[in-house]
Structures are given as C-alpha cells and as structure tokens.
Amino acid sequence: MLILIFVAFFLLLIDATTQWLKPVRIWFSGTVTPVHSLALFPNWADGVIDDISSSLSLKEKNKLQNIELLILKARLQKMAELSSENLRLRNLLHASELLQNNVLVAELIGQSLDPLSHTILINRGEDYGVFKGQAILDSEGLMGQVIEVYKSSSKALLISDSLHAMPVKISRNGMRFVAEGNGNFRNLTLRYVSPSSEIIVGDLLVSSGLGKRYPAGYPVGWITSINPIKGSPYLNVNVKPTAQLDRSRYMLLVSQSIEKFKVGQDEK
Amino acid sequence: MKNNGFFYVGITLFFGLLLQIFPINSVTAFWRPQFLLMITIYWVFKNPSQYGVGFAWLIGIILDIFAGEMYGRYAIGFSFCAYILIILSKRIQHFNLLHQALLMFFVVLLNQLLTLSVSLLYRPSWDLVALIAPAITSAFTWPILLLFLNKIFNR
C-alpha cells in the first residue's frame, strides 16, 4: 500500500521537473472546466434571484448606466485626441510604432485550491485565440498572465503569486523596477530599490512593457510604504495593486497589434 | 443502502469536490475545511476492506486533477492519512464524537503538512495559517458531517 504513496511522490517529481504531464493536463481540462463552472452554482442562483427581484429597478439601473456611458464616452473623446497627438509627437521623434490593444472579455470560473498559490481559471481558451503569456486586466489595472491554455478555458497566474515578478516603471518619472508578488493579494514588493532612487509614497506604477510579456502603460499599483532594511543597501518598498486581484469576476484579456499608420516609415 | 454502493459514494464525493473547489474569498480560503478528505475518510472508516489506501489515493489524484497544480500532491496526503487511519481503525471504532473531532484535527494537520511540504518542491512559500487553519475548521466540521452522513446512510 505504501507503494502508492511512492508512486504519487514519483509523479510529483516528474511533474515538478519535466513537462511530460502537460498533455494529460490539457486532456483532463475538458472534464475539469464544466465541474468548475458547476461549482459556481451559488452565483447562478444569485443571478436568478437578481433577475426576478430587480426587473423594476432595471429601468433605473439603465438610466444610471446611460449616464455613466456618456461620461466615459466624453472621456474617451479626449483620450482619442490625446492619443493622436501622442502619435504625431512620436512621429516627430521617429519613435517606434504604437501598439494598439485588443481585448476579450473573460469570466472567472475557478480559483486555486491552495490558498498559497494565486492562480485562477477563466472561461476563455484556445477556441477564443487565447495564448500563453497573454495579459489579463480588470477595470482597475493589471491582474496577471495566462500560463496554461486549454480547449475552452485557461489558467492564469496573478501578479501577487510568490512565483511572479514583472517589470514596472513609475508613471511620474519613468524609473524602472521589478515588482514581485509575495503571496498576498493586497501587496507587492519592489526589489533592489536603492535609497537614492526618486520614489515617494503614492507613486503610481505602470507596466513598462520590458520583457515583451505585458503591454506597456497599464496601471499595476500604488506605492504604500518605503522603509530602509537594516543591514541591506536596498529599500523595502511595498506596493498595493490597483487591480482587485481576489474580487474581480470579469476581466479582459489583452492582445497587441500594431497601430494603423506606422510612424517614421518615410525615414527608412 | 446497507452496502453503500458506488453510486452513493460517488455522489457524496462529488459534493465534497464541489465544496472543495467552490471559489471563495481569499482570506476565507485559508480556513476552508478539507471536505473531500473528510468524506473520503468517512467511507474508509465505514468500510475499510473495500475503501482503503488505493481508494484514497484515487480520490487524491482526482483532486490533483481539479487543482491543476502538480499531480500527486494531494494523492500523497490522502493516501498517507488513509494508511494511518486503517492502521488505527480498531482503536478508532471506540472513539466518541469529541475524540473523533480531535483525531480529525491531527489527520488534517498531517495532510496539510504533507501537501505543503511537497509543494516546496516547486514553490518556496510556507504559511503557518495554511497549515493549521483547515485542521481547526475540519475538526469542527467533522461531527456535523458525520451525523449528517450517518443520517442519510442510516447506520
């Protein structure tokens, strides 16, 4: 009987060190995904109750949302102008082409069983063109990246996982850092920040786009505290993620494509 | 229902799995009782000759598949817990509810210790709450679960 335990341990060693079990994982995803969706039944019930009870307030909701839409559209107009201005300025500078981001809406269908690992399961997979390394956003900021793609679902690693680190920069002055997750949904840490670097509490960190994994310019977090570490030449900097990593149910998958007119093309 | 057919075992385990994978708040997730392990143990207690270490191992592998992390992790915990319990099964039969709850605390603690330790192979993080919290809640859940399941599968 103890042989089984050794078999399990052997399996674990194989899985931890090689990629051999990946096809098995993909093969099982067909059964795993529906059950994960089934486990969401309280949410369905919630939806049904909501549908019944709120048909009266629907009109009111609609009205509010229309107003919100108007405000957002007005903001977007300004953004469009800024974006084109930015493009023109970049053109003057002969800078590289701007990237345009396309999004796909996804819903959370599962979370990791182990509270120490911050991975989630989302309901978009290969059939929607999701690819490994694709960035995930919620309405507030960057959430993480896709690490495994299955047929109709995919697994994503959140930026707060202790295995995750991402390149960021301060939006105010462009200083670059690496933001590491530490297993806490409300906290990231910046590594190797020297005391002479110009950072202050309240600075907004955005993705820098280095490493070509995350699109540049999406908010990642706010700096909440900067403390010296005893006996270390570096500072201990804590960052609060802007995204609601453990709350968001709907998220966006971002993919990049190069914007229509390439800048600096007449130069070449 | 005397012979507790595979159907009932399957149904209870399926509900256990749903309770285990149901997404909850990140703080509460640490305190989630190990439902699937407890239901597995229920059947191991009830019929050790039919549902033994191999059975627990299989359920562990199924949970591993649903967890989507490294395969074999929960299988180690489940089968080891079942192994210990089968060795002690003669003694456990005379335990009252309180003693069983206490036993469950240590069994879940053992399971957490094993699964967390082997996860150090691929993820260097360790958390004391993740180790103890499920054991405490499982100990409190066990009497309720036991009475509930006994009520259905009238012993």
Contacts between the chains, C-beta under 8 A, distances in Angstrom:
chain1	res1	chain2	res2	distance
A	1	B	52	7.0
A	1	B	53	4.2
A	1	B	54	7.3
A	1	B	79	7.8
A	1	B	83	6.1
A	2	B	83	6.9
A	4	B	53	6.0
A	4	B	54	6.2
A	4	B	57	4.5
A	4	B	75	7.6
A	4	B	79	5.2
A	5	B	57	7.7
A	5	B	75	8.0
A	5	B	76	5.8
A	5	B	79	5.2
A	5	B	80	5.7
A	5	B	83	7.3
A	7	B	57	7.9
A	7	B	72	7.8
A	8	B	57	6.6
A	8	B	60	7.0
A	8	B	61	7.6
A	8	B	72	4.1
A	8	B	73	7.9
A	8	B	75	3.8
A	8	B	76	4.5
A	8	B	79	6.5
A	9	B	72	6.4
A	9	B	76	5.9
A	9	B	118	7.3
A	10	B	72	7.4
A	11	B	71	5.2
A	11	B	72	3.5
A	11	B	75	7.3
A	12	B	70	5.3
A	12	B	71	6.8
A	12	B	72	3.6
A	12	B	73	5.8
A	12	B	76	7.0
A	12	B	118	5.8
A	12	B	121	6.7
A	13	B	121	7.3
A	15	B	70	4.5
A	15	B	71	4.9
A	15	B	72	6.5
A	16	B	70	5.4
A	16	B	121	4.6
A	16	B	122	4.6
A	21	B	71	5.8
A	24	B	71	7.6
A	25	B	68	6.9
A	25	B	71	7.9
A	28	B	65	5.0
A	31	B	65	7.9
A	32	B	65	6.3
A	32	B	66	5.6
A	32	B	68	6.9
A	35	B	17	7.1
A	35	B	18	7.4
A	35	B	21	7.2
A	35	B	66	6.8
A	36	B	21	6.2
A	36	B	66	7.5
A	38	B	18	6.7
A	39	B	18	4.8
A	39	B	21	5.0
A	39	B	22	4.6
A	39	B	23	7.2
A	40	B	22	7.7
A	40	B	23	7.1
A	42	B	22	7.6
A	108	B	23	7.0
A	110	B	21	6.3
A	110	B	23	6.0
A	111	B	23	4.4
A	111	B	24	8.0
A	111	B	29	7.4
A	112	B	67	7.0
A	112	B	68	7.7
A	112	B	69	7.2
A	113	B	20	6.5
A	113	B	21	6.3
A	113	B	63	7.3
A	113	B	66	7.2
A	113	B	67	4.3
A	113	B	69	7.7
A	114	B	67	6.8
A	114	B	69	6.7
A	114	B	115	7.7
A	114	B	119	7.0
A	114	B	130	7.7
A	115	B	26	6.7
A	115	B	29	4.1
A	115	B	30	4.7
A	115	B	32	7.8
A	115	B	127	7.9
A	115	B	130	5.8
A	116	B	116	7.7
A	116	B	119	7.4
A	116	B	123	7.1
A	116	B	125	5.4
A	116	B	127	5.7
A	116	B	130	5.5
A	117	B	69	6.5
A	117	B	119	7.9
A	117	B	123	6.4
A	119	B	68	7.4
A	119	B	69	7.8
A	121	B	68	7.2
A	148	B	68	7.7
A	155	B	68	6.0
A	162	B	123	6.6
A	162	B	124	7.3
A	162	B	125	4.6
A	163	B	123	6.1
A	183	B	125	5.3
A	183	B	127	7.3
A	185	B	26	5.1
A	246	B	25	6.9
A	246	B	26	3.9
